[in-house]
Amino acid sequence: MDVFLAILGTICIIVGVLGSLLPVLPGTPISYAGLLLLHFTDYAQYSSRFLILFAVLTAVVAILDYVIPIWGTKQFGGSKYGTWGAGIGVIIGIFMGPIGIILGPFFGAGIGEFLYGKKSNEAFRAGFGSFIGFVTGTLMKIVLSVILAFHFFKALAVAIF
């Protein structure tokens, strides 16, 4: 059973790292699941503090991944309409696949600002802020997934060798 869980955990870690790059998959939660699977084997025993810390980090990064594009809109001069547009764009984008997740907040913020009466260059700037927020969220997911992968493979290597 340990071998099966370790293989399944390895698959989760790999899919999780890829999911951090592909907006369709929840990368960090999948990576964390891989780490948990390894914990339930004889190969690795992580402390409760370690598991809770990374569970909290995983939850925070998952939430921030949706919040940061909205925050980016506001930081780049977006109004309440642009912020709402970015939020609606995130939600609609989820149902439109990877491109929708990337471009949804951008277009949502831009359309919100345009409807508010801002000029096209101001609307574009708010949309760009949303895009910068998306890139920031993606980088956070990649970093956390790689850290989880490091701890996973380090523990597995120590157990095997």
N, C-alpha and C positions, 0 to 999 in steps of 0.2 A: 504494500500500500504506500510506503514511503516513496518508492520510485515513481509510482503513478502521480502522487501529489507533487513531487519535485518536477516532473515533466510538465504537468498541468501548470504549475507555478511559473516555469520557464516560458511557456507559451503566453501566459498572462503578462509577464514582464515584457516580452518582445512586442506583443500586441499593444500593451500600455504605452511603451515608448513611441511606437508608430502612431498610436491614437493621440499622442500629444501633438503630433504634426498634422494629422488628419482631423479636421474639426467634427467628423461624423462620430468618432469613437470617444468615449470618456476616458482618456488616457491615464490620468493619475489614479482614479479609482480602480481601474483594471490592474495597474502596476501594484497598487497596495494589496489587492486581492492575491496577486502572485506571491507577495511577501508573506501574507497570512498563510497561504497554502504551505509554504516552506516551513513556517513556524510550527505547523501541526505535524511535522515529520520529526524523526530523530536527527536530522541533519543540522537543524538550527533551532535554537531557543532564544528568542528575543525577549528582552525584559518588558514588563507591562508598561513601564514608562516610555520605552522606545516605541512600542506599538501605539500607545495613546498619542504620543507626540506626532507620529506620522499620520495617524488617523485624523487628527485635528488639522495638520498641514494640508492633507489631501482635501478635506472638506472646505477649508479656507480658499485654497487654490481653485477648486471647482466653482465656488460661489463667485470669487473675484473674476473668473474667466467671463462671466456674464455681466458683471458690474463695471469693470474697467473700461469697456468701450463707451459706456454711458458717461463715465467720469471724463474720459478723453474728449468727448464732445463738448462738455462743459468747459474744460480747460482751454480749448481752442476757440472759445468765444461763442459757443452754442447757447441758445436760450433754453427756456423750459420746453419749448416746442421741439428743438433739436434733440434735447435729452430724451423726451418722450418718443420722438421718432426713432432714435437709436435703440431704445428699449423695445419698441414694436418691431424694428428691423431684426433684432436678435431673435425674437420669438418667431417671426415669419421665416427668417433664414434657417432656423432649425429644421423646418419642414421642406426646405428646398435643397438640401444636400450641402456638400462642402463649399461650393461657390456661394450659395445663399447665406451660409454662416459667415463667410468672409465679407461679402458685399452687402448683406442685409443691414447691419448697423450703419455702414457708410451711406447707403442710399436713404435709409430711414432718417438719419440725422440731417442729411442734405434736403430731403423733401420737407421735413418738419420746419427747417429754417426758411426754406423757400415759401412755404405756406404762411409762415409768420410774417413774411413781407421783406425778408432780407434779400440783398442782392445775391446773384448767383455765386460770386467769388466768396462772399461770407458764408453762404450755404455750403460751398465746397470745402472751406476751411473747417467748418464744424464736422463735415463728413470725414475729412482727413484726420481730425482728432479721434474720431471713432475708430478709424483704421489703425492708428497708432496704438490705441487701447487694445485692439484685437491682437496686434503683434506682441505687445507687452504680456498679455494673458497667455499667448502661445509660448513665449519664452519661459514664463513661470512654470507652465505645465511640463515643458521639456526638461528644465532643470530638476524639478521634483521627481519626475519619472526616471531620470538618469541616476539621481541619488538613490532612489529605491532599488534600481537595477544593480547599482554598485554594491549595496548592502546584501542583496539577494545572492549575487554571484560570488561575493567574498565569503559569505557563510557557506555556500555550497562547495566552493573550492576547498575551504578548510576541512569540511566534513569528508570530502572525497579523497583529498591528498593528505 
